[in-house]
Amino acid sequence: MSVINRHAASMSGIRAQSSARGFLFWALALAFGLQICETAAIQFGSPAIVYTLGFLVIAAAAAALILQLISKPPAAGEAQTSNDVVVRSALEACKTNVMVADENYNIVYMNKTMTEMMHAAEADLRRDIPALNARKLIGMNIDVFHRNPSHQRRLLDGLTTTFETDLNVGGRNFHLVVMPIRSDGGGRVGTVVEWKDETEQKKLEVAAARIRSALDSCTTNVMVADENCNIIYMNNTLVKMLKAAEADLRKELPNFDSEKLLGAPMDVFHKNPAHQRRLIENLNGTFEADIKVGVRKFHLIASVAKGADDRRLGTVWNGKTRPPKKPSRKKSTVWCRQPSMATLRGVSRSKIKPGSSTISPLQ
């Protein structure tokens, strides 16, 4: 466990001689901080950045508190044993998948969530690594996960800071955050790797990309808003239509800008947003309506987008626009009494012009 203990010390800047009381406080703060970072990462959609920054900030804050708590350092052996136990407990409690390797890249530790993930992915991983046994990973070299181990070793040997990469094994997509573990003297004594299985996320991203491509290609105007009625998507057809109608729409909506609609609330299209929001919030099926903005007329069809748990995710709008009609130039017809045959005999056919007031259709 000495490698794991050095990893914890390198992350927080605390030496192994810290008191057991202070180190316990740091470990609890670390576990709590990891939980917060993971939750924030899921909500904000940027796991690597949020998690890494949060991890370092919390560790640094905990370090400052520990240094204030230290009063009388215990014996070196006692502190080392206590620290090892506490660090292991902290790593076992966190929900991030953590693997630790020694200076020769042999796996010396995997926390509970990492072990569970490997067992769940074992069947898929064996497609590329037939000899893989999730129960016997401790002691194995991390070369087993790489097709070109020498290349990976060169990268890891020269690693001085955090490194992120993606790994595809057996159809599984993993995002890895790799950090070197340094001794007090600066030498590399091991490596810690945080694993995230992004297989399902990648599948969802591919499915979403297909749907987006299909919507971008269709000729129907489509707009999607989130649960707060903020516009999050417009297909190409709608973008072109709104751009063409922009001058007309600005007569009623002076601040309308077709290039700034993404992220804006749908209120921009309504004079009475509160009324429209009530309609949308109470929408349960499909709703159709005709609206007029300036000289432009639109026929809209709104439907609710729901998740697997039937929770409302947003609103999908589609429809068509009816461009303003151009003034028609109708020819006027003047009706008069039917002329006598004597009159017709005196008029040449070549002199009769369409729309002439002297000749009317035969009755």
Secondary structure, DSSP 8 states (H G I E B T S, - for coil): -HHHHHHHHHHHT--TTS-HHHHHHHHHHHHHHHHHHHHHHHHHT-HHHHHHHHHHHHHHHHHHHHHHH--S---HHHHHHHHHHHHHHHHHHSSSEEEEEETT-BEEEE-HHHHHHHHHHHHHHTTT-TT--GGG-TT-BGGGG-SSHHHHHHHHHT--S-EEEEEEETTEEEEEEEEEEE-TTS-EEEEEEEEEE-HHHHHHHHHHHHHHHHHHHSSSEEEEEETTSBEEEE-HHHHHHHHHHHHHHTTT-TT--GGG-TTSBGGGG-S-HHHHHHHHHT--SEEEEEEEETTEEEEEEEEEEE-TTS-EEEEEEEEEEE------------------HHHHHTS-GGG--TT-TT-----
